[in-house]
Amino acid sequence: MAPKNKTYQVAPVDRPILEKWVRSHTAAQNIVLRSRILLLSDAGQTVEAIAAELDTSTNTVYKWLNRYQGQGLDGIRDLPRSGQPRKLSQKKVEEVLRLTQTRVPAGATHWSLRLMAKHTGITIWQVQQIWQGAGLKPHRLQTFKFSNDPEFAEKVVDVVGLYMNPPENAMVLSVDEKTQIQALDRTQPMLQLRPGQIARRTHDYKRNGTRSLYAAFDILTGKVIGRVTNKHRAKEFLDFLRQIDRSTPKELDLHIILDNSSTHKTADVTAWLDKHPRFKVHFTPTSASWLNAVEGWFSQLERRALYRGIFSSVKELRDAIHRFISVHNEIHAKPFIWTKTANAILDSVQRAKDSLAVKPTN
């Protein structure tokens, strides 16, 4: 038994796992208790204090602290039942990895822990450990789309070059519009956050109109020029270009990064740009919005100001957007740093295309 008043430290790599188990609504209660014991000890509490807080015995606390010291996280799990192997053979591990990556189960679109365990004759926990060790997450799915732009490589090199080596005596502005932002109001008041209860709101809402936002993100400062409009047309885009022209030092060239929206290429816009040669336009490849830096700022706007916002009118929506821009520019703006080279991007895209030739089979 460990000496009195001794505390144990949890390995940094284990702490997030223990915290996840404590927060989980599906984890077994015995695992939650053992995880809390370890975390409280890691925080500096004595065995006696832990036992009192968790309403358990000091023997129980000593047991799981000692078990963890000897076996790590494996030590706080229940021991395998009689006849169950503690370790898997390398052949079985390779089988699970091969099946996960090259086949899909009959009657399903992807492997689950239960399906793989049943198919291979091992436990769910063992499958979980194999997947975690290999960084495999069959339950997750992301979307992608390859650009068919014939000038894809040239445009990637051009835009990434602006990010990594911006020209002197110039501003690099990533420009785009976020359209059809809805002013949504909930049908009933929100239930506020309080101890033991998350904030809640009704699933239904009332629509009070929409607005569009034009934004120019300065990659050197992180500051944003914004314009909220009623409509989304070439006229509104041209008005925004005029606003950028008024809001920036006249002696600087302006390198504008744009996507391929038709509103950016009308005759009126082209004619205006021809008359304002300090505007240098750089188009991203088609289907490559991820290359436009302002998209990351739009994501911040959505998460912090729009998703949970309640707007009884479009005026409230517009004011909230302007307020977010003002606070961002005053407090949160920072230089945009792009680290992936154009060659690395092109190589990654090519590897992804090559991987399409390997398709899972049933």
SVG drawing of the C-alpha trace seen along z (x, -y; Angstrom):
<svg xmlns="http://www.w3.org/2000/svg" viewBox="-43 -58 52 78">
<polyline fill="none" stroke="black" stroke-width="0.4" points="0.0,0.0 1.3,-3.5 2.4,-5.8 -0.2,-8.2 -0.5,-11.7 1.3,-10.5 -0.1,-11.7 0.4,-10.3 1.0,-12.1 -0.9,-11.1 1.1,-10.9 0.3,-13.9 -0.8,-11.6 -3.3,-9.8 -4.9,-12.9 -7.1,-13.8 -8.4,-10.2 -9.3,-10.2 -11.0,-13.6 -13.0,-12.2 -14.1,-9.2 -15.3,-11.4 -17.3,-13.6 -18.8,-10.6 -22.5,-9.8 -21.9,-6.2 -18.8,-5.2 -19.2,-2.5 -19.5,-4.1 -16.6,-2.1 -14.4,-3.5 -15.6,-7.0 -14.9,-6.5 -11.4,-5.2 -10.7,-8.1 -11.8,-10.6 -9.5,-9.1 -6.5,-9.5 -7.4,-13.0 -7.9,-14.1 -4.6,-12.6 -2.9,-14.3 -4.4,-17.6 -2.6,-17.1 -5.3,-15.7 -4.4,-13.0 -5.9,-9.5 -8.0,-10.4 -9.3,-13.6 -10.1,-11.7 -12.0,-9.0 -14.0,-11.6 -14.9,-13.5 -15.9,-10.4 -17.6,-8.7 -15.5,-5.6 -12.9,-3.8 -9.2,-4.6 -8.5,-1.0 -10.3,-1.5 -8.4,-4.7 -5.1,-2.9 -6.0,0.0 -6.6,-2.0 -3.7,-4.4 -1.3,-1.4 -2.9,0.4 -2.3,-2.7 1.3,-3.0 2.0,0.6 0.0,1.0 -1.1,-2.5 -4.6,-2.9 -4.8,0.8 -4.6,1.2 -7.8,-0.6 -9.9,1.5 -11.5,4.7 -9.3,7.7 -10.2,10.0 -12.5,12.8 -11.2,16.4 -10.2,17.6 -10.0,14.1 -6.5,13.4 -4.8,10.3 -2.7,9.6 -3.4,10.0 -1.1,11.5 0.5,9.3 -1.4,11.3 -4.7,10.4 -3.8,6.7 -2.8,6.7 -6.1,8.4 -8.1,5.7 -6.1,2.9 -6.4,4.6 -10.2,5.1 -10.7,1.5 -8.9,0.0 -9.8,2.3 -13.2,3.7 -16.6,2.7 -18.9,5.0 -21.9,6.6 -25.0,4.6 -23.2,1.5 -21.3,-1.5 -18.5,-1.4 -17.0,0.5 -18.2,0.0 -16.4,1.3 -19.1,3.9 -19.2,5.1 -15.4,5.4 -15.2,7.2 -17.8,9.7 -16.2,10.2 -12.7,10.8 -13.6,12.6 -12.0,10.1 -13.4,7.6 -14.7,4.2 -12.0,2.7 -9.3,4.5 -10.6,3.1 -10.7,-0.4 -7.1,-0.1 -6.0,1.0 -7.8,-1.8 -6.5,-4.4 -3.0,-3.2 -3.2,-3.5 -5.2,-6.7 -8.1,-5.1 -11.6,-6.6 -14.0,-4.7 -17.1,-6.5 -15.9,-9.9 -16.4,-11.2 -15.2,-14.4 -16.1,-15.8 -13.8,-16.9 -13.8,-17.9 -10.9,-18.0 -10.6,-21.1 -10.8,-20.6 -9.3,-24.0 -6.8,-23.6 -4.7,-26.3 -4.9,-24.8 -1.2,-24.5 -0.4,-28.0 -3.1,-29.6 -2.0,-27.7 1.6,-28.9 0.4,-32.4 -1.9,-32.6 0.4,-30.7 3.3,-33.0 1.3,-36.0 0.7,-34.5 4.3,-33.4 6.1,-36.2 3.8,-39.2 5.1,-42.0 6.5,-45.2 4.6,-48.5 1.4,-46.6 -1.5,-45.1 -2.7,-41.5 -6.5,-41.3 -8.4,-38.0 -11.9,-39.0 -15.1,-37.0 -18.8,-37.3 -20.9,-35.3 -24.4,-35.3 -27.9,-34.7 -27.0,-35.2 -30.4,-34.7 -31.8,-36.8 -33.3,-34.0 -35.4,-34.5 -36.4,-31.6 -40.1,-30.9 -39.6,-30.8 -37.1,-32.4 -33.8,-30.6 -33.2,-28.5 -30.0,-29.9 -26.9,-28.1 -26.7,-27.1 -24.8,-24.6 -25.6,-21.1 -27.5,-22.2 -26.4,-23.3 -28.0,-26.3 -31.1,-25.2 -33.1,-26.7 -36.1,-25.7 -35.4,-23.8 -37.8,-26.0 -37.3,-29.6 -38.8,-32.6 -37.1,-34.0 -36.7,-37.8 -34.9,-38.3 -31.4,-37.9 -28.3,-40.0 -25.0,-39.4 -21.5,-40.3 -18.6,-41.3 -15.3,-41.1 -11.6,-41.9 -9.1,-40.2 -5.7,-41.9 -3.2,-39.0 -0.5,-41.3 -2.6,-42.6 -5.5,-40.2 -7.9,-43.2 -11.1,-43.1 -13.0,-45.6 -16.7,-44.7 -19.8,-45.7 -23.3,-44.3 -25.7,-44.5 -29.3,-43.7 -28.5,-41.8 -25.7,-39.9 -25.0,-41.2 -22.1,-42.6 -23.3,-46.1 -22.8,-45.4 -19.4,-43.8 -18.4,-46.9 -19.5,-49.2 -17.4,-47.1 -14.3,-47.5 -14.9,-51.3 -15.1,-51.0 -11.7,-49.2 -10.3,-51.9 -11.4,-54.6 -10.3,-52.7 -6.7,-51.9 -3.6,-54.1 -3.6,-55.4 0.2,-54.8 -0.2,-51.0 -0.9,-48.4 -3.7,-46.1 -3.5,-42.4 -7.0,-41.0 -7.5,-37.3 -10.9,-36.2 -12.9,-33.1 -14.5,-32.5 -18.0,-33.9 -19.6,-35.4 -20.3,-38.6 -16.5,-39.1 -16.1,-39.0 -18.8,-41.2 -18.1,-43.8 -18.7,-46.6 -16.3,-45.2 -13.7,-44.5 -14.0,-48.1 -13.7,-49.5 -10.6,-47.4 -9.0,-48.6 -9.4,-52.2 -7.8,-51.4 -4.5,-49.7 -3.4,-49.5 -5.9,-46.6 -4.2,-43.4 -6.7,-40.5 -5.6,-36.9 -8.2,-34.2 -8.2,-31.0 -8.7,-27.7 -12.3,-26.6 -13.6,-24.4 -10.8,-25.6 -12.4,-28.0 -10.0,-26.6 -7.2,-28.6 -8.9,-31.9 -7.8,-33.1 -11.0,-35.0 -12.9,-31.7 -11.3,-31.0 -12.5,-34.4 -16.0,-33.7 -15.9,-30.5 -15.0,-32.5 -17.9,-34.9 -20.3,-32.0 -19.2,-30.3 -18.9,-33.3 -21.6,-35.7 -24.2,-34.0 -24.8,-30.4 -26.2,-31.1 -27.4,-34.6 -31.0,-35.7 -32.1,-38.4 -35.6,-39.9 -34.7,-42.0 -32.1,-42.4 -31.0,-45.6 -30.0,-43.5 -28.2,-41.1 -26.3,-43.9 -25.4,-45.5 -24.1,-42.2 -21.9,-41.7 -20.5,-45.2 -19.9,-44.8 -18.0,-41.5 -15.8,-43.2 -15.0,-46.1 -14.1,-43.9 -12.0,-41.6 -10.1,-44.5 -9.4,-46.1 -8.6,-43.0 -8.3,-39.7 -6.7,-40.6 -3.3,-39.0 -1.2,-38.4 -2.2,-35.5 0.5,-32.8 0.4,-30.2 2.9,-27.4 2.2,-24.8 4.2,-25.4 2.6,-25.3 4.7,-22.2 3.5,-20.4 -0.2,-21.2 0.2,-20.0 1.9,-16.8 -0.9,-16.2 -3.6,-16.6 -1.8,-14.2 -1.5,-11.6 -5.2,-12.0 -6.1,-11.5 -3.9,-8.5 -5.6,-6.9 -8.9,-7.0 -7.6,-4.0 -7.8,-1.9 -11.4,-1.2 -12.7,0.9 -14.5,4.2 -17.2,6.1"/>
</svg>
